[in-house]
Amino acid sequence: MSMEDLLKDLQGQKEAQGEGYVSLDMLFNRGFMSKYSSLDSFAEFLKKGNFQADTLEDIQNVEGELFDRHVNRETNFSDWKSMLDKANEEYTHKK
C-alpha cells in the first residue's frame, strides 16, 4: 500500500467516525509542509524517516522519541507535538 493510499484510507476511516475530523493530508497540506520543511507532503516526510505505517494504529505508534527526532531534523519544529499544534492552529485560522 502506498503512503498516499494509506492517507486516503485513514481519511475514510476517520470521516466515518464523526464530524470535525481533519485528515492528515488536509492538516499537513503541501503549503504547510513546504513552509516548515524541505518536503512536499506528509507522506514524503514519513517515507524519508523510514517509518512504516499501514494502519491508523501504526501512525499512532510512530509517535515517540524517534519520531520527535525526525521532526526536529526535517522540519522547523522541535517535536511532533509542536508540529501538530501548529498545523491545527493554521488549519483553524483558515476555516
Secondary structure, 3 states (H helix, E strand, C coil): CCHHHHHHHHHHHHHHHCCCCCCHHHHCCHHHHHHHECCCCHHHHHHHCCCCCCCHHHHHHHCCHHHHHHHHHHECCCCHHHHHHHHHHHHHHHC
